[in-house]
Amino acid sequence: MTRSEQLFAAAQQHIPGGVNSPVRAFKSVGGSPIYFKKGQGAYLFDEDDNKYIDYVGSWGPMILGHAYQPVIDAVKKSLDNGLGFGAPTAVETLLADKVCEIMPSIEMIRMVNSGTEATMSAIRLARGYTKRDKIVKFEGCYHGHSDSLLVKAGSGALTFGEPSSPGVPAAIAEHTITLDFNNLENVKATFSEIGEQIACIIVEPVAGNMNCIPPVDGFLQGLRDICDEYATVLIFDEVMTGFRVALGGAQQAFGITPDLTTLGKIIGGGLPVGAFGGKRQIMQQIAPLGPVYQAGTLSGNPLSMQAGLAMLNALTDNPEIYQQLSAKSEFLTQGIETVAAAAGIPVTTTCIGGMFGIFFTEQKNITSFAQATACDTERFAAFFQGMIKEGIYFAPSAYETGFMSAATSQQDIEDTIAAAAKVFKTL
């Protein structure tokens, strides 16, 4: 039995399922989760001292690689002054200023502790600002596990959602309308009926939780136009895409200005963090300026703020990173498609900036949740396990995006493609 297997067996005694976030349990790919003890640059090392080329990057924040020295140094320096105070610190303002500088759509920002907290708070703010209850989200987009967002689609555009998890009251779910991602006509039809009742649209501008699915041409602009017409708040969930698909996030990459933006991952440099921000007149409705309540004892924790500021400073000082990330992602995905085709395995890939997707399907253009869920998840699971044996760590789910790191070398990518070619021959 490996050290990871021993640790997983022990964890199940007092931790539900042995994990603190469900996808870590490897339920969809089989086997036992890998327990890691160290990350360095593009690599992870497990408890059995195996080395892996990492394409998860702690689910996004490690854009410059694990243990990036300026971030580590910033945290160490802050650590000597204490872990946190539950009171304002100067670095909160420095990070807020930095984010607003990089993303002009954000005129004011509130720091929180997770992406879930950010999206939950942004939706509450949109409801308070518009004095409306209903929200629109898209099937396959994940915005955290707050009650309003754990809702599955109804049978049609105007069928309100139903809870997708026990514990979510139907009375809450009925205010959430789940539509088809990348289907603008679906959105227009819904708004033509009940647009005056809808507080906000929340969307991942690049879907990263049904693998990696970019928006089709005109979709995001169409959402912007609809929200303008109906005085509805447009929320971009850039927890994944922020500072990753471009320095200014997906809103910069696609030239669309949302009313509110939710952030996470990179602005903590690897430590727990989240944020939401946007137009001044909306953000001024948040307490203590306005009546919409939101609070958090650990919000703006100095360790997370220092790590995030060091990360964003490094990214703004090295803007060429984004061109490099795009080139690396494209080289990897095209290489995987090529070796898959040589082995007779139908594979389609996507990529944008430092995000990429691998779909086991004969479909050539993946744009929707229905297409993503029609892919061969069993073949993906076999591929995942094969790549683990070759020292390559992808996300342990067919529905999670991959993340490229600036620390990943050309040789790492070529080794990954070679490993994939070997594994494809066994599928």
Disulfide bonds with the S-S distance in Angstrom:
none
